[in-house]
Amino acid sequence: MRKINSLSDIREMRLLKRGKKRLIKLVYGRTFIMSALIILQILFVVALVDTLNRYGPYMYMFSMAVTVISVLHIFNSDSDPSVKLSWLLFVAVGSPFGALFYVYVRSDVGHRRLKKQISRILKYTSQAQPDMSLAMKAIEDCRPERAAFAHYMNDTCGYHPYPVTNLKYYPLGDDFLPDFLEDLSSARHFIFLEYFIVSEGQMWGKILYILSQKVKEGVEVRLMYDGTNEFTNLPHNYPAMLEKLGIACRIFDPVRPFVSTEYNYRDHRKIAVIDGKTAYTGGLNLADEYINATHPYGHWKDVAIRSYGDGVATFTRLFLESWNYQANKPMPEENRYIEASALYGLLGTEGDRIVEDGFVIPYADNPLDGERMGEQVYLDILQTASDYVYIMTPYLILDETMVNALTYAAKRGIDVRIILPHIPDKRYAFALAKTHYRELLEAGVKIYEYTPGFVHAKVFVSDDRRATVGSINLDYRSLYHHFEVGLYVDGNRVIGDILEDFQKTLDKCQQISLEDTRAGGFRNRFDRALGAVFKLLAPML
């Protein structure tokens, strides 16, 4: 890496006037625009029902038929029981409007093309991944108790296990940024960035300046960010501004009213790939609060992990899949980027590397393939733990499967601890989290709140042996609706760093007791009522 002595050595670049960004946030806040789009859809269905009501008996027969069909469809779907219950109640109480709205939402308008595109892209990217059969054989020989899990990840979605070469864990965004800037400055061939949030300020300003300089040096730079940024942080023409600098930019799945019904299908991933040999992932987005340059919710606790070596090929594949989801057709010639790791002589599959340094599995999740990979990784850690499972998550909005896994682990003697924010970024999400407190505490799960501010880290660590760091929250959005990413680590020394960070963070937390869940006062009672209402709606959001 090119050494950066001080962050002040890096200039900042901004493409927006300072006042314009604040105006965008004020007028087009994400909650406002998403609510407005949903309300428009509801009004459309209401208008349709009102029109059909003019036909009296025929409308009654039609509404009954749609309601019955919807109920049968919900009951026989493979959704989580809590999701089924929420939709069944909504359809039954809101008939015929509820049934029509369910049909409209589940029609998946706007994402059929995306589903087809994903299957096409996977055919190309899977061909470019290196053959890791020797690594799998080494796991079977050296870590037989983890072989079944490795086979599941590899055989189900093609997420290969790789021998570890070099991992570095960052307990704060403040620690992450200097190394990240150094790696960007050292890029020679290409830089790929895929982030949920990009917001102009100190952090993105320094990154953007480096990217603009690397383009001048002949480095290929691509940026992808989620479509909701158009309503929260960046104007619609921001990609055109970047293109003028030579930076290729695509918006993942822009929100289009009355075209796309699944607004929660968002790209929540955080991926950076540099030259095919270095990759970053974790919870950090590219905005100032993530490096504590601003403090909207107190101290911002977030983490990242840097991978150098074999597994970067999978991160490259994941970026290219997202990048080409938005294209009209897949581009098989881009497989050369996935193969770039081999050019650096990093690939190796010796069994002794598995024994000495363990292995990693970079993995992803998406809402269109029918496989809840993110939840399965979390469940595997909970179900195979023999001593402890420590968790950091910003949200705790759980389905029945995850509740059962957490409580069962605690009841069989596993030390399960969860760190959550004390200062929430969303009032309703905090109220929802508290609806789970009593059940978890009664089962023996220990819950802590990070007193200095907001925890945005998504971390599981278990038994000094296994961990995962990524973008996947413990909520319905991440587990069911978002495109996500994570890095599973088994048997590597970096797990000691993750555990140390958890313990240091725990020292800054207050433990929640059962008495706290029964506390009186207007605010506590209001939060419990708010949580009860949103708990009913959460599976549908």
Stockholm file with secondary structure:
# STOCKHOLM 1.0

chainA/1-541         MRKINSLSDIREMRLLKRGKKRLIKLVYGRTFIMSALIILQILFVVALVDTLNRYGPYMYMFSMAVTVISVLHIFNSDSDPSVKLSWLLFVAVGSPFGALFYVYVRSDVGHRRLKKQISRILKYTSQAQPDMSLAMKAIEDCRPERAAFAHYMNDTCGYHPYPVTNLKYYPLGDDFLPDFLEDLSSARHFIFLEYFIVSEGQMWGKILYILSQKVKEGVEVRLMYDGTNEFTNLPHNYPAMLEKLGIACRIFDPVRPFVSTEYNYRDHRKIAVIDGKTAYTGGLNLADEYINATHPYGHWKDVAIRSYGDGVATFTRLFLESWNYQANKPMPEENRYIEASALYGLLGTEGDRIVEDGFVIPYADNPLDGERMGEQVYLDILQTASDYVYIMTPYLILDETMVNALTYAAKRGIDVRIILPHIPDKRYAFALAKTHYRELLEAGVKIYEYTPGFVHAKVFVSDDRRATVGSINLDYRSLYHHFEVGLYVDGNRVIGDILEDFQKTLDKCQQISLEDTRAGGFRNRFDRALGAVFKLLAPML
#=GR chainA/1-541 SS CCCCSCGGGSCCCCCSCHHHHHHHHHHSCHHHHHHHHHHHHHHHHHHHHHHHGGGTHHHHHHHHHHHHHHHHHHHTSCSCHHHHHHHHHHHHHTTTHHHHHHHHHHTCTTTHHHHHHHHHHHHHHHHHSCCCHHHHHHHHHHCGGGHHHHHHHHHHHCCCCEECCEEEEESSHHHHHHHHHHHHHTCSSEEEEEESCBCTTHHHHHHHHHHHHHHHTTCEEEEEEETTHHHHTSCTTHHHHHHHTTCEEEEESCCCTTTCCCTTCCBCCEEEEETTTEEEEESCCBSGGGGTSSCTTSEEECCEEEEESTTHHHHHHHHHHHHHHTSSSCCGGGHHHHTHHHHTTCCCCCHHHHHHHCEEEEEEECTTSSCCHHHHHHHHHHHHCSSEEEEECSCBCCCHHHHHHHHHHHHTTCEEEEEEESSCSCHHHHHHHHTTHHHHHHHTCEEEEETTEEECCCEEEETTTEEEEESCCBSHIIIIISBEEEEEEESCTHHHHHHHHHHHHHTTEEEECHHHHTCCSHHHHHHHHHHHHHHHHGGGC
#=GC SS_cons         CCCCSCGGGSCCCCCSCHHHHHHHHHHSCHHHHHHHHHHHHHHHHHHHHHHHGGGTHHHHHHHHHHHHHHHHHHHTSCSCHHHHHHHHHHHHHTTTHHHHHHHHHHTCTTTHHHHHHHHHHHHHHHHHSCCCHHHHHHHHHHCGGGHHHHHHHHHHHCCCCEECCEEEEESSHHHHHHHHHHHHHTCSSEEEEEESCBCTTHHHHHHHHHHHHHHHTTCEEEEEEETTHHHHTSCTTHHHHHHHTTCEEEEESCCCTTTCCCTTCCBCCEEEEETTTEEEEESCCBSGGGGTSSCTTSEEECCEEEEESTTHHHHHHHHHHHHHHTSSSCCGGGHHHHTHHHHTTCCCCCHHHHHHHCEEEEEEECTTSSCCHHHHHHHHHHHHCSSEEEEECSCBCCCHHHHHHHHHHHHTTCEEEEEEESSCSCHHHHHHHHTTHHHHHHHTCEEEEETTEEECCCEEEETTTEEEEESCCBSHIIIIISBEEEEEEESCTHHHHHHHHHHHHHTTEEEECHHHHTCCSHHHHHHHHHHHHHHHHGGGC
//
